[in-house]
Each structure stands twice: as C-alpha cells, then as structure tokens.
Amino acid sequence: MNKIEDKSLLEEKIIYSLKTIYDPEIPVDIYELGLIYDIQIDNDCKEVKIIMTLTTTNCPVADTLPLKVKNQIALIHPIQIVNVILTFDPPWCREFMSEEARLELGML
C-alpha cells in the first residue's frame, strides 16, 4: 500500500470511530451531526489533527466531548498523537448535518 492509500484507509477508520460518539442531547453521532470540520493526517499516519465544533458555545459537553474524541481516535493504530482543535468559526448550524442526520431527527 502507498501513503495515499494508507491515509485514505486511516481516514475511513477515524470516521468510523467518530460515528460511535454521540451528542448526549441529540440522538445522532457527531460526524453525521456535522461537528467534525476537518481531519488532517500527517504523512506517516502517526499524527492526526481533528478540527471540530459544538452545537453551541455554551454546550454542556464542551469540556468532555473533545477529550472523548481525542481518546477514541488515539486507540486507532498507528496513530500516536491526536490533537483536537475546538473552533466556533464558522458557528455550527443545522445545514452542516448530513441528510441521514436530518432524516433521523425528522427534519426532511
């Protein structure tokens, strides 16, 4: 496998893992909810940066959800370093949700 294939496979594993984490107030995983803005993987597939947001700036899980993401992604081999960057620019809005999430929440 070449590095592009390795990174692509690793990104799929990361997304799969993120889909196991749910917002405690909304019955949709954080990936489909649109809270993950970007996943960056270094060339050696050992360091990952995840840029994410929360549904509101005063979200009750602001302290715990990014840590949960970091710990979950750190379990994936060969990742050694996980940086989770929390941003509110742009602010999250319902349009960031996937069609699947909107359907689950009865918004379609």
C-alpha positions as YAML, in Angstrom:
chain: A
units: angstrom
residues:
- id: 1
  name: MET
  ca: [0.00, 0.00, 0.00]
- id: 2
  name: ASN
  ca: [1.24, 3.50, -0.73]
- id: 3
  name: LYS
  ca: [0.97, 6.51, 1.59]
- id: 4
  name: ILE
  ca: [-2.15, 7.86, -0.11]
- id: 5
  name: GLU
  ca: [-3.92, 4.52, 0.33]
- id: 6
  name: ASP
  ca: [-2.68, 4.31, 3.94]
- id: 7
  name: LYS
  ca: [-4.03, 7.79, 4.71]
- id: 8
  name: SER
  ca: [-7.32, 7.07, 2.98]
- id: 9
  name: LEU
  ca: [-7.79, 3.84, 4.93]
- id: 10
  name: LEU
  ca: [-6.85, 5.56, 8.17]
- id: 11
  name: GLU
  ca: [-9.32, 8.36, 7.49]
- id: 12
  name: GLU
  ca: [-12.06, 5.77, 6.97]
- id: 13
  name: LYS
  ca: [-11.16, 4.19, 10.33]
- id: 14
  name: ILE
  ca: [-11.24, 7.61, 12.01]
- id: 15
  name: ILE
  ca: [-14.65, 8.43, 10.53]
- id: 16
  name: TYR
  ca: [-15.99, 5.02, 11.58]
- id: 17
  name: SER
  ca: [-14.73, 5.67, 15.10]
- id: 18
  name: LEU
  ca: [-16.20, 9.19, 15.20]
- id: 19
  name: LYS
  ca: [-19.56, 7.73, 14.23]
- id: 20
  name: THR
  ca: [-19.59, 5.84, 17.53]
- id: 21
  name: ILE
  ca: [-19.59, 9.10, 19.53]
- id: 22
  name: TYR
  ca: [-22.97, 10.71, 20.11]
- id: 23
  name: ASP
  ca: [-24.01, 14.14, 21.25]
- id: 24
  name: PRO
  ca: [-25.73, 13.37, 24.58]
- id: 25
  name: GLU
  ca: [-28.66, 15.68, 23.81]
- id: 26
  name: ILE
  ca: [-29.22, 14.70, 20.17]
- id: 27
  name: PRO
  ca: [-29.58, 11.05, 19.07]
- id: 28
  name: VAL
  ca: [-27.13, 11.46, 16.16]
- id: 29
  name: ASP
  ca: [-23.39, 10.77, 16.04]
- id: 30
  name: ILE
  ca: [-21.06, 13.76, 15.96]
- id: 31
  name: TYR
  ca: [-19.84, 13.06, 12.42]
- id: 32
  name: GLU
  ca: [-23.32, 13.00, 10.85]
- id: 33
  name: LEU
  ca: [-24.29, 15.93, 13.04]
- id: 34
  name: GLY
  ca: [-21.61, 17.97, 11.26]
- id: 35
  name: LEU
  ca: [-19.48, 18.70, 14.31]
- id: 36
  name: ILE
  ca: [-16.29, 17.48, 12.60]
- id: 37
  name: TYR
  ca: [-14.97, 20.19, 10.30]
- id: 38
  name: ASP
  ca: [-11.69, 18.60, 9.22]
- id: 39
  name: ILE
  ca: [-9.48, 15.54, 9.69]
- id: 40
  name: GLN
  ca: [-5.79, 16.05, 8.95]
- id: 41
  name: ILE
  ca: [-3.38, 13.13, 8.90]
- id: 42
  name: ASP
  ca: [0.39, 13.52, 8.68]
- id: 43
  name: ASN
  ca: [2.37, 11.64, 6.02]
- id: 44
  name: ASP
  ca: [3.49, 8.93, 8.44]
- id: 45
  name: CYS
  ca: [-0.10, 8.34, 9.66]
- id: 46
  name: LYS
  ca: [1.07, 8.82, 13.24]
- id: 47
  name: GLU
  ca: [-0.31, 12.26, 13.98]
- id: 48
  name: VAL
  ca: [-3.89, 13.36, 13.48]
- id: 49
  name: LYS
  ca: [-5.50, 16.76, 13.89]
- id: 50
  name: ILE
  ca: [-9.27, 16.96, 14.19]
- id: 51
  name: ILE
  ca: [-10.96, 20.31, 13.93]
- id: 52
  name: MET
  ca: [-14.41, 20.22, 15.45]
- id: 53
  name: THR
  ca: [-17.12, 22.39, 16.87]
- id: 54
  name: LEU
  ca: [-20.06, 22.06, 19.21]
- id: 55
  name: THR
  ca: [-23.71, 22.87, 18.59]
- id: 56
  name: THR
  ca: [-23.46, 25.95, 20.83]
- id: 57
  name: THR
  ca: [-20.68, 27.84, 22.56]
- id: 58
  name: ASN
  ca: [-22.20, 27.04, 25.96]
- id: 59
  name: CYS
  ca: [-22.67, 23.34, 25.18]
- id: 60
  name: PRO
  ca: [-22.73, 21.30, 28.42]
- id: 61
  name: VAL
  ca: [-20.19, 18.79, 27.00]
- id: 62
  name: ALA
  ca: [-17.64, 21.43, 25.95]
- id: 63
  name: ASP
  ca: [-15.11, 20.03, 28.43]
- id: 64
  name: THR
  ca: [-15.73, 16.34, 27.83]
- id: 65
  name: LEU
  ca: [-16.64, 15.80, 24.17]
- id: 66
  name: PRO
  ca: [-13.31, 16.93, 22.64]
- id: 67
  name: LEU
  ca: [-11.48, 14.74, 25.17]
- id: 68
  name: LYS
  ca: [-13.71, 11.81, 24.28]
- id: 69
  name: VAL
  ca: [-12.88, 12.35, 20.59]
- id: 70
  name: LYS
  ca: [-9.15, 12.51, 21.37]
- id: 71
  name: ASN
  ca: [-9.21, 9.34, 23.45]
- id: 72
  name: GLN
  ca: [-11.30, 7.42, 20.92]
- id: 73
  name: ILE
  ca: [-9.05, 8.32, 17.96]
- id: 74
  name: ALA
  ca: [-5.90, 7.57, 19.98]
- id: 75
  name: LEU
  ca: [-6.98, 3.91, 20.07]
- id: 76
  name: ILE
  ca: [-6.52, 3.57, 16.30]
- id: 77
  name: HIS
  ca: [-3.24, 2.05, 15.12]
- id: 78
  name: PRO
  ca: [-0.73, 3.55, 14.10]
- id: 79
  name: ILE
  ca: [-1.86, 6.92, 15.49]
- id: 80
  name: GLN
  ca: [0.39, 8.18, 18.27]
- id: 81
  name: ILE
  ca: [-0.59, 11.84, 18.60]
- id: 82
  name: VAL
  ca: [-4.11, 13.27, 18.43]
- id: 83
  name: ASN
  ca: [-4.77, 16.99, 18.52]
- id: 84
  name: VAL
  ca: [-8.39, 18.08, 18.79]
- id: 85
  name: ILE
  ca: [-8.94, 21.73, 17.97]
- id: 86
  name: LEU
  ca: [-12.25, 23.21, 19.07]
- id: 87
  name: THR
  ca: [-13.49, 26.09, 16.93]
- id: 88
  name: PHE
  ca: [-16.66, 28.11, 16.58]
- id: 89
  name: ASP
  ca: [-15.69, 29.66, 13.27]
- id: 90
  name: PRO
  ca: [-17.87, 29.10, 11.41]
- id: 91
  name: PRO
  ca: [-20.55, 28.57, 14.03]
- id: 92
  name: TRP
  ca: [-22.36, 25.25, 13.71]
- id: 93
  name: CYS
  ca: [-25.78, 25.34, 12.06]
- id: 94
  name: ARG
  ca: [-28.31, 22.71, 11.03]
- id: 95
  name: GLU
  ca: [-27.15, 22.85, 7.41]
- id: 96
  name: PHE
  ca: [-23.94, 21.07, 8.50]
- id: 97
  name: MET
  ca: [-25.91, 17.92, 9.32]
- id: 98
  name: SER
  ca: [-25.89, 15.08, 6.84]
- id: 99
  name: GLU
  ca: [-29.08, 14.03, 5.11]
- id: 100
  name: GLU
  ca: [-29.00, 10.90, 7.28]
- id: 101
  name: ALA
  ca: [-28.96, 13.03, 10.46]
- id: 102
  name: ARG
  ca: [-31.80, 15.24, 9.23]
- id: 103
  name: LEU
  ca: [-33.85, 12.16, 8.40]
- id: 104
  name: GLU
  ca: [-33.15, 10.67, 11.86]
- id: 105
  name: LEU
  ca: [-34.32, 13.90, 13.51]
- id: 106
  name: GLY
  ca: [-37.38, 14.22, 11.28]
- id: 107
  name: MET
  ca: [-36.11, 17.36, 9.56]
- id: 108
  name: LEU
  ca: [-36.66, 16.14, 5.97]
...
